Amino acid sequence: MQIARSLMVWCRRVVPPLLLAGLVSCGGGTSQIESFSPRQIIPIGDETTGLLADGRRYGINGLNAAGVFDCGQLPIWSQELAANFGFPTDFCSGGVVGVTRAAAGAKVADLDAQISAQIAATGITAKDLFVVMVGLNDIIELYETYPGDRSCDTGVQNPAGGTLMGDIDARGNQAAVQISRILAAGGRAIVSTVHDLGYTPYALAKEALAPGQRTLLSCLTFRFNARVRVDIRPLDGRYWGLVLADDDTLAMVKSPSSFGIVNWTDAACAVAPPDCYTDKLVAGADAFNYLWADDRHFGPVLHSRLASDAILRARNNPF
């Protein structure tokens, strides 16, 4: 009885609630029979999950005691996840146990090439853990350029094509299809939702120009994330685990002091990433008291929270 109860608690955390009723079982087991030990950790997606080739990130870069950039300081969430398994990141410390396929500015359409490159290089096995975060650049692109109906409603089911809702849903589905491709090839994945863009400094600036923009950006984030979560196949915790960056964003905005945050509305960086270092922050900011690095990328506090969530999934899902 206790095992069954534990299983249902795990299911509610990993699987979207609306899908629980349709599952005969969740995750194929109650716990890992033996600890998961990946042979590689492969970040794919955009700059929220991958370092640049020189070790810098689209966030706040750390300096050592001599004032020199140190890519090991203020790690991003995928980097911290890899370190928890004892792996260096290939763009920091010369790690050779994985490879970063994620790229700055990448969109959902780029996942296909990233996954194909990994298949061509080493193939995919059940010991390959992909770390996935993508959608930030898709949401902003559609928000800024969509010429037609720009309405968004979280409650509308199956919106028609040729609408902003329809297009954002299509991109979420496309992301899920590519993640499902990894799973079909035998790989494992930790997938993060996109952080809620309605709370970013970017959204606040748009809201100042036209009321309703924060709500719209939150809605688009919700729809994209919902489509990813529902459309990944198989819907099975033996193959992938979910990290909720959007929920973590909301928690930090609702109770910033609980996370040591004093400012969740402004960017900490005085210069644009990836050229932002701890000595190039606005007055009053440090690496840990601002939620946002720039107008759309989050800083070390949310990276650390996502890393903790990702480590929990990777260690406890029955991979």
Secondary structure as a PSIPRED ss2 file (coil, helix, strand):
# PSIPRED VFORMAT (PSIPRED V4.0)

   1 M C   1.000  0.000  0.000
   2 Q H   0.000  1.000  0.000
   3 I H   0.000  1.000  0.000
   4 A H   0.000  1.000  0.000
   5 R H   0.000  1.000  0.000
   6 S H   0.000  1.000  0.000
   7 L H   0.000  1.000  0.000
   8 M H   0.000  1.000  0.000
   9 V H   0.000  1.000  0.000
  10 W H   0.000  1.000  0.000
  11 C H   0.000  1.000  0.000
  12 R H   0.000  1.000  0.000
  13 R H   0.000  1.000  0.000
  14 V H   0.000  1.000  0.000
  15 V C   1.000  0.000  0.000
  16 P C   1.000  0.000  0.000
  17 P H   0.000  1.000  0.000
  18 L H   0.000  1.000  0.000
  19 L H   0.000  1.000  0.000
  20 L H   0.000  1.000  0.000
  21 A C   1.000  0.000  0.000
  22 G C   1.000  0.000  0.000
  23 L C   1.000  0.000  0.000
  24 V C   1.000  0.000  0.000
  25 S C   1.000  0.000  0.000
  26 C C   1.000  0.000  0.000
  27 G C   1.000  0.000  0.000
  28 G C   1.000  0.000  0.000
  29 G C   1.000  0.000  0.000
  30 T C   1.000  0.000  0.000
  31 S C   1.000  0.000  0.000
  32 Q C   1.000  0.000  0.000
  33 I C   1.000  0.000  0.000
  34 E C   1.000  0.000  0.000
  35 S C   1.000  0.000  0.000
  36 F C   1.000  0.000  0.000
  37 S C   1.000  0.000  0.000
  38 P C   1.000  0.000  0.000
  39 R C   1.000  0.000  0.000
  40 Q E   0.000  0.000  1.000
  41 I E   0.000  0.000  1.000
  42 I E   0.000  0.000  1.000
  43 P E   0.000  0.000  1.000
  44 I E   0.000  0.000  1.000
  45 G E   0.000  0.000  1.000
  46 D C   1.000  0.000  0.000
  47 E C   1.000  0.000  0.000
  48 T C   1.000  0.000  0.000
  49 T C   1.000  0.000  0.000
  50 G C   1.000  0.000  0.000
  51 L C   1.000  0.000  0.000
  52 L C   1.000  0.000  0.000
  53 A C   1.000  0.000  0.000
  54 D C   1.000  0.000  0.000
  55 G C   1.000  0.000  0.000
  56 R C   1.000  0.000  0.000
  57 R C   1.000  0.000  0.000
  58 Y C   1.000  0.000  0.000
  59 G C   1.000  0.000  0.000
  60 I C   1.000  0.000  0.000
  61 N E   0.000  0.000  1.000
  62 G C   1.000  0.000  0.000
  63 L E   0.000  0.000  1.000
  64 N C   1.000  0.000  0.000
  65 A C   1.000  0.000  0.000
  66 A C   1.000  0.000  0.000
  67 G C   1.000  0.000  0.000
  68 V C   1.000  0.000  0.000
  69 F E   0.000  0.000  1.000
  70 D C   1.000  0.000  0.000
  71 C C   1.000  0.000  0.000
  72 G C   1.000  0.000  0.000
  73 Q C   1.000  0.000  0.000
  74 L C   1.000  0.000  0.000
  75 P C   1.000  0.000  0.000
  76 I C   1.000  0.000  0.000
  77 W H   0.000  1.000  0.000
  78 S H   0.000  1.000  0.000
  79 Q H   0.000  1.000  0.000
  80 E H   0.000  1.000  0.000
  81 L H   0.000  1.000  0.000
  82 A H   0.000  1.000  0.000
  83 A H   0.000  1.000  0.000
  84 N H   0.000  1.000  0.000
  85 F C   1.000  0.000  0.000
  86 G C   1.000  0.000  0.000
  87 F C   1.000  0.000  0.000
  88 P C   1.000  0.000  0.000
  89 T E   0.000  0.000  1.000
  90 D C   1.000  0.000  0.000
  91 F C   1.000  0.000  0.000
  92 C E   0.000  0.000  1.000
  93 S C   1.000  0.000  0.000
  94 G C   1.000  0.000  0.000
  95 G C   1.000  0.000  0.000
  96 V C   1.000  0.000  0.000
  97 V C   1.000  0.000  0.000
  98 G C   1.000  0.000  0.000
  99 V C   1.000  0.000  0.000
 100 T C   1.000  0.000  0.000
 101 R C   1.000  0.000  0.000
 102 A C   1.000  0.000  0.000
 103 A C   1.000  0.000  0.000
 104 A C   1.000  0.000  0.000
 105 G C   1.000  0.000  0.000
 106 A C   1.000  0.000  0.000
 107 K C   1.000  0.000  0.000
 108 V H   0.000  1.000  0.000
 109 A H   0.000  1.000  0.000
 110 D H   0.000  1.000  0.000
 111 L H   0.000  1.000  0.000
 112 D H   0.000  1.000  0.000
 113 A H   0.000  1.000  0.000
 114 Q H   0.000  1.000  0.000
 115 I H   0.000  1.000  0.000
 116 S H   0.000  1.000  0.000
 117 A H   0.000  1.000  0.000
 118 Q H   0.000  1.000  0.000
 119 I H   0.000  1.000  0.000
 120 A H   0.000  1.000  0.000
 121 A H   0.000  1.000  0.000
 122 T H   0.000  1.000  0.000
 123 G C   1.000  0.000  0.000
 124 I C   1.000  0.000  0.000
 125 T C   1.000  0.000  0.000
 126 A C   1.000  0.000  0.000
 127 K C   1.000  0.000  0.000
 128 D E   0.000  0.000  1.000
 129 L E   0.000  0.000  1.000
 130 F E   0.000  0.000  1.000
 131 V E   0.000  0.000  1.000
 132 V E   0.000  0.000  1.000
 133 M E   0.000  0.000  1.000
 134 V C   1.000  0.000  0.000
 135 G C   1.000  0.000  0.000
 136 L H   0.000  1.000  0.000
 137 N H   0.000  1.000  0.000
 138 D H   0.000  1.000  0.000
 139 I H   0.000  1.000  0.000
 140 I H   0.000  1.000  0.000
 141 E H   0.000  1.000  0.000
 142 L H   0.000  1.000  0.000
 143 Y H   0.000  1.000  0.000
 144 E H   0.000  1.000  0.000
 145 T H   0.000  1.000  0.000
 146 Y C   1.000  0.000  0.000
 147 P C   1.000  0.000  0.000
 148 G C   1.000  0.000  0.000
 149 D E   0.000  0.000  1.000
 150 R C   1.000  0.000  0.000
 151 S C   1.000  0.000  0.000
 152 C C   1.000  0.000  0.000
 153 D C   1.000  0.000  0.000
 154 T C   1.000  0.000  0.000
 155 G C   1.000  0.000  0.000
 156 V C   1.000  0.000  0.000
 157 Q C   1.000  0.000  0.000
 158 N C   1.000  0.000  0.000
 159 P C   1.000  0.000  0.000
 160 A C   1.000  0.000  0.000
 161 G C   1.000  0.000  0.000
 162 G C   1.000  0.000  0.000
 163 T E   0.000  0.000  1.000
 164 L H   0.000  1.000  0.000
 165 M H   0.000  1.000  0.000
 166 G H   0.000  1.000  0.000
 167 D H   0.000  1.000  0.000
 168 I H   0.000  1.000  0.000
 169 D H   0.000  1.000  0.000
 170 A H   0.000  1.000  0.000
 171 R H   0.000  1.000  0.000
 172 G H   0.000  1.000  0.000
 173 N H   0.000  1.000  0.000
 174 Q H   0.000  1.000  0.000
 175 A H   0.000  1.000  0.000
 176 A H   0.000  1.000  0.000
 177 V H   0.000  1.000  0.000
 178 Q H   0.000  1.000  0.000
 179 I H   0.000  1.000  0.000
 180 S H   0.000  1.000  0.000
 181 R H   0.000  1.000  0.000
 182 I H   0.000  1.000  0.000
 183 L H   0.000  1.000  0.000
 184 A H   0.000  1.000  0.000
 185 A C   1.000  0.000  0.000
 186 G C   1.000  0.000  0.000
 187 G C   1.000  0.000  0.000
 188 R E   0.000  0.000  1.000
 189 A E   0.000  0.000  1.000
 190 I E   0.000  0.000  1.000
 191 V E   0.000  0.000  1.000
 192 S E   0.000  0.000  1.000
 193 T C   1.000  0.000  0.000
 194 V C   1.000  0.000  0.000
 195 H C   1.000  0.000  0.000
 196 D C   1.000  0.000  0.000
 197 L H   0.000  1.000  0.000
 198 G H   0.000  1.000  0.000
 199 Y H   0.000  1.000  0.000
 200 T C   1.000  0.000  0.000
 201 P H   0.000  1.000  0.000
 202 Y H   0.000  1.000  0.000
 203 A H   0.000  1.000  0.000
 204 L H   0.000  1.000  0.000
 205 A H   0.000  1.000  0.000
 206 K H   0.000  1.000  0.000
 207 E H   0.000  1.000  0.000
 208 A H   0.000  1.000  0.000
 209 L H   0.000  1.000  0.000
 210 A C   1.000  0.000  0.000
 211 P C   1.000  0.000  0.000
 212 G C   1.000  0.000  0.000
 213 Q H   0.000  1.000  0.000
 214 R H   0.000  1.000  0.000
 215 T H   0.000  1.000  0.000
 216 L H   0.000  1.000  0.000
 217 L H   0.000  1.000  0.000
 218 S H   0.000  1.000  0.000
 219 C H   0.000  1.000  0.000
 220 L H   0.000  1.000  0.000
 221 T H   0.000  1.000  0.000
 222 F H   0.000  1.000  0.000
 223 R H   0.000  1.000  0.000
 224 F H   0.000  1.000  0.000
 225 N H   0.000  1.000  0.000
 226 A H   0.000  1.000  0.000
 227 R H   0.000  1.000  0.000
 228 V H   0.000  1.000  0.000
 229 R H   0.000  1.000  0.000
 230 V H   0.000  1.000  0.000
 231 D H   0.000  1.000  0.000
 232 I C   1.000  0.000  0.000
 233 R C   1.000  0.000  0.000
 234 P C   1.000  0.000  0.000
 235 L C   1.000  0.000  0.000
 236 D C   1.000  0.000  0.000
 237 G C   1.000  0.000  0.000
 238 R C   1.000  0.000  0.000
 239 Y C   1.000  0.000  0.000
 240 W E   0.000  0.000  1.000
 241 G E   0.000  0.000  1.000
 242 L E   0.000  0.000  1.000
 243 V E   0.000  0.000  1.000
 244 L C   1.000  0.000  0.000
 245 A H   0.000  1.000  0.000
 246 D H   0.000  1.000  0.000
 247 D H   0.000  1.000  0.000
 248 D H   0.000  1.000  0.000
 249 T H   0.000  1.000  0.000
 250 L H   0.000  1.000  0.000
 251 A H   0.000  1.000  0.000
 252 M H   0.000  1.000  0.000
 253 V H   0.000  1.000  0.000
 254 K H   0.000  1.000  0.000
 255 S C   1.000  0.000  0.000
 256 P H   0.000  1.000  0.000
 257 S H   0.000  1.000  0.000
 258 S H   0.000  1.000  0.000
 259 F H   0.000  1.000  0.000
 260 G C   1.000  0.000  0.000
 261 I C   1.000  0.000  0.000
 262 V C   1.000  0.000  0.000
 263 N E   0.000  0.000  1.000
 264 W E   0.000  0.000  1.000
 265 T E   0.000  0.000  1.000
 266 D E   0.000  0.000  1.000
 267 A E   0.000  0.000  1.000
 268 A C   1.000  0.000  0.000
 269 C E   0.000  0.000  1.000
 270 A C   1.000  0.000  0.000
 271 V C   1.000  0.000  0.000
 272 A C   1.000  0.000  0.000
 273 P C   1.000  0.000  0.000
 274 P C   1.000  0.000  0.000
 275 D C   1.000  0.000  0.000
 276 C C   1.000  0.000  0.000
 277 Y E   0.000  0.000  1.000
 278 T C   1.000  0.000  0.000
 279 D C   1.000  0.000  0.000
 280 K C   1.000  0.000  0.000
 281 L E   0.000  0.000  1.000
 282 V C   1.000  0.000  0.000
 283 A C   1.000  0.000  0.000
 284 G C   1.000  0.000  0.000
 285 A C   1.000  0.000  0.000
 286 D C   1.000  0.000  0.000
 287 A C   1.000  0.000  0.000
 288 F C   1.000  0.000  0.000
 289 N C   1.000  0.000  0.000
 290 Y E   0.000  0.000  1.000
 291 L E   0.000  0.000  1.000
 292 W E   0.000  0.000  1.000
 293 A C   1.000  0.000  0.000
 294 D C   1.000  0.000  0.000
 295 D C   1.000  0.000  0.000
 296 R C   1.000  0.000  0.000
 297 H C   1.000  0.000  0.000
 298 F E   0.000  0.000  1.000
 299 G C   1.000  0.000  0.000
 300 P H   0.000  1.000  0.000
 301 V H   0.000  1.000  0.000
 302 L H   0.000  1.000  0.000
 303 H H   0.000  1.000  0.000
 304 S H   0.000  1.000  0.000
 305 R H   0.000  1.000  0.000
 306 L H   0.000  1.000  0.000
 307 A H   0.000  1.000  0.000
 308 S H   0.000  1.000  0.000
 309 D H   0.000  1.000  0.000
 310 A H   0.000  1.000  0.000
 311 I H   0.000  1.000  0.000
 312 L H   0.000  1.000  0.000
 313 R H   0.000  1.000  0.000
 314 A H   0.000  1.000  0.000
 315 R H   0.000  1.000  0.000
 316 N H   0.000  1.000  0.000
 317 N C   1.000  0.000  0.000
 318 P C   1.000  0.000  0.000
 319 F C   1.000  0.000  0.000
